[in-house]
Amino acid sequence: MSKLAINGGKPLRDAKTDPWPKWPVWDENEEKGLLEVLRSGVWSYNGPKEVEFNKSFAKFIGTEYAISAANGTVSLQLALEACGVGLGDEVIVPGLTWQATAGAVLDVNAAAVLVDVRRDNWCIDPAEVDQAITPQTKAIIPVHLYGCFADMDAIMAIARKHKLRVIEDCAHKHGGELKGRKAGSIGDVGSFSFQLSKLMTAGEGGALTTSDPELFERLDALRNCGRRPESQESADKGAGLYGSEGDLIQSGNYRITDFQAALLIESLKRLPQQNRIRGENAKYLNSLLAELPGVVPMKNDKTEALGACYNFSFRYNKAKFRDLDVRKFREALGKELACSVEASYEPLNACSLYTPHTKPRRYRLSKKYWHQIDPAAFELPVCHKIFTEESVCFHHTVLMGKKADMDLIAGAIKKIYDNAEELL
């Protein structure tokens, strides 16, 4: 008789009788806030909820300014534009990330230069960044991926040496802290996503953080049809006052609504406690994984405050599981635990969603540029090994349960290890 759930055996968890924590989290405070916006008639652009959230988020991140935006994709685009990146420029991007990180570079007519990541934490490899710099390089976008920080000390040192802008992609790292500084406060600009699955959510939405007043002014104009407020005071009051015509710049509408801001205010209040729970469970689960054969915990900086963990991830070694393919391992693990177990993102040089050459009318600006943006022109061996052989990822909701849930995850891995012959 089979022991593994994937073959008809009894699973370790029954989703009907013992479901995982639900996401998103909300209560009567969200209802109250949404009704306040509804009844106010001020539904968009610098409404009182948006102003309150921007101030609170900037204080939380540790920057002078925060600006809400439509989503985490356009926030990257606006950051690049505000930093003066455009046609003829190159931006260095990790090859293992959601396609929007590189797609935003295309949308400002610059070239995304894909570089490999570190095998131990899946974040951009500073040594690869250093080798990829050319006279055309204008910026670096380090991505704090899943549960790990990019090596910001090394990235910032490279950026200062070559006078490059640094835009932190913090879509997975709301509240993450390294050496006393939060993600989004280390580079020139921080970019956040509030899409439904993220650690903070309003269904959709994004934010930009910076302490540079010139960048703030430009970002604020870019997200609001190119119009600049006369002063921060007028912006805070939602007065809608603008400078002279010479201060205007071409842009579009990338604003959020006050309904979204009402949700984000409550989401931010919950985040520290949620991160504490995720952090404690991640630390404990990593300690269990370290004792198991065939799996390797992700490497986190010792100074990092764990908890801002979009996906809990670890590395799989199929040689220890009798050469069991990682795809079958993930499937079997998901059946035991009654939850989704995924691979990492696809490497961008082979990603089905990152295909610039499907838009020749938009991106074929020149023969040279067309070649520059061809993903196949880049080699990403570490990214490919992670995706095809090693990556195992859980959504952050698994970390929001009890310590016993972490024991269950470790137990499921051990169960598959002990019965791997069933799957061969």
Number of C-alpha atoms within 10 A of each C-alpha: 6 11 15 23 20 18 14 11 13 14 20 18 21 15 12 8 7 9 13 20 14 10 14 15 12 12 8 8 13 18 12 13 19 20 13 17 21 13 9 11 10 17 21 18 21 25 23 19 25 26 20 15 23 23 16 17 24 21 13 15 23 19 21 16 22 29 25 32 30 21 22 26 23 24 30 31 23 27 28 27 20 19 21 15 23 18 15 13 19 26 26 25 25 31 33 30 26 21 19 17 26 28 22 23 27 21 20 17 21 26 29 27 24 27 27 25 26 20 17 15 24 29 25 31 20 24 15 16 23 16 9 15 20 11 8 12 22 24 24 27 27 27 27 29 27 25 26 28 28 25 19 19 11 14 23 20 13 19 20 11 9 16 13 20 23 27 26 28 28 28 28 26 29 27 25 25 20 20 10 10 16 21 29 31 20 22 22 19 31 28 32 28 32 26 18 14 18 23 28 31 24 24 16 18 27 26 27 31 33 27 19 13 11 12 20 22 18 22 28 26 25 27 23 20 16 18 24 25 23 16 12 13 10 14 19 18 13 18 14 14 13 16 12 10 9 6 14 17 15 10 15 13 14 21 22 25 20 26 22 25 29 25 23 24 23 20 21 20 13 15 17 17 12 18 23 16 18 25 20 17 24 26 15 14 21 19 13 16 24 13 12 14 14 18 19 18 21 19 16 16 15 9 10 17 20 25 30 31 28 26 23 25 28 20 21 22 18 16 10 13 21 14 12 18 18 21 18 13 21 21 16 24 25 21 24 25 23 19 18 14 22 17 18 24 19 21 28 28 21 16 17 10 12 20 17 17 15 9 9 10 8 12 17 16 12 9 8 10 16 15 14 17 25 17 21 15 12 17 17 20 14 17 28 21 13 24 19 15 17 22 23 23 19 21 18 25 20 21 27 21 17 15 15 10 18 21 15 16 21 18 18 22 21 16 17 20 18 13 14 18 12 12 15 11
